[in-house]
Structures are given as C-alpha cells and as structure tokens.
Amino acid sequence: MPKPGELVLDRPSIKPGEPLSASGKGCLPSRMVTLTSGGAEVGTAFTDNSGAFTAPIEFTRIEAGRHTVVAECGVRLTGAVDQVVTRSSGGQTGTLAVLVFFVLASITVIRFR
C-alpha cells in the first residue's frame, strides 16, 4: 500500500504485454487520475474519498529500458518500471544452415553420379 504522496507499481520490471498496476495515495479526493509515460497516456482511474487509486498501466510502445510513470491528480506522483525485451537467437539460423547443407550435399551427389 502506498504512503501519502507516493506512486507504487506492482512490479519492478515487465515484458511487453505483461500486466502492470499502479497505486497511489495523496491525490485530491474524487478526481480523475491520468497516468503518462514519455508523454503518452498509459492509464486512467478515479480517486476514492481518501485520495487513493489503483489503475492498470498499458504501454503502447515496446521500448527496452526504464520508463517513468507520472500520475496527475491535483498533485504529481511518479514511479518507474523497467521494460525488458527479450530476443530469440539462433533458432531459425541453425535450421537454415542445416537446410542449406543438405541442399548443397544433394546437388553434389546428383552432379557426380
């Protein structure tokens, strides 16, 4: 649970498409909260009577690195999350190399028959 004046994200890092939630406290009561990151809107919510809120966050761009999330709700709250982008390596390249080898071997066998 966040302290007054704090924005807490439910995890320190995410992969593209993974859910992320932000909770904040210290906003003005019964206000619309707009959450942004890098100038783009990533979520919205309404504060309760105590000025607290919870909102899902959805990034529209997939960019590896640290992303600062800002909640505007009569005051400004900030938090950060790391977006991790994994990359597959070698899977298709290895298959292609084996296929090329067999094609060249077949051509050599047919040519010298």
N, C-alpha and C positions, 0 to 999 in steps of 0.2 A: 504494500500500500504506500503510495507516495506521501511525502511530507508536504505541508503547505508551500507553494511556490516551486514545486518540483514536477517534472515530466519523467515518467518511468516507462521504458519499453520492456516488454516481457521477455526479451532475449537479446543477447549482445551481438549476435550475427545471424544472418539469414541467407538462404539460397534463393534465387529467383523463383517466385510463385509460392514460397512458404508464407504462412500466415504470420502477421505481426500485430501486436496490440499495444496501444499507448494509454496510460492512465495518468491523469494529472489532478492536482489539487491546488487551490488558491486563486481560482478564477472567480469572476463575479457570478453570483447565482443566476440560474435560468437564462444563460447566454449561449449563443451558437459558438462553437469552437471550430476553427478552421486550422487544419494541420497541413503544413507545407514542407517540402524538402527541395532545395535547389530552385526555388521559385515556382515549383509545380505543386498543385494540391494533391495530397496523398490520403486525406481523410477528413471527416466531419463528425461532430457529435454535439449534444446539448449538455450543459452542466446541470447538476441537480441543485437543490436548495442550499446545499453547503458549499457549492462552487467546485465540486469534483466531477470528473467524467472518465469514461473509458471509450475508446474508439478503435476500430480496426484500421490498420495502415496498409495501403496498397501502392507500391511504386509502379509508375507507368514506364519507366526506363530501366533497363538492366545495365548497370554500370558497377563494376567491382570497386570496392573501396568504402571509406567511411562516409556515411550520409547523416547530416544533421537534420533533425526533425524539429520544427518550430510550431508551437500551439499558440494561436492568437485568440484570447478570450477575455478581453478587457485588460489583461496583463500578458506578458510574453514568457512562455515556458519553453525550454529547449532540452533535447536529449539527442543521443547519437546511436547509430547502429552500423555495423559493418555488413556490406553486401558481398557475399562470396560467390564467385562464378567459377565453376569447375570446368575443366576441359578434358575431353577424351583424347588419348593419344595412342597411336599405333594400331588400333583395331582394324580399320579399313585399309591402312597402308600395308600391313602384313598380309592381308588377304589378297590384295592386288599384286604384291610381289610374288606370291606363290602361284597365282593365276598366270602371270607373265612368264614365269619359269616353265610351267607346263606347256604353254603355247609354243615357246621357243624350242623346247625339247621335242615336241611333236613335229614341228617344221623340220628340225634337223633329222629326225628319224625318217620322215617321208622323203626328204631330199636325197638321202644317201641309200635309199632302197634300191 
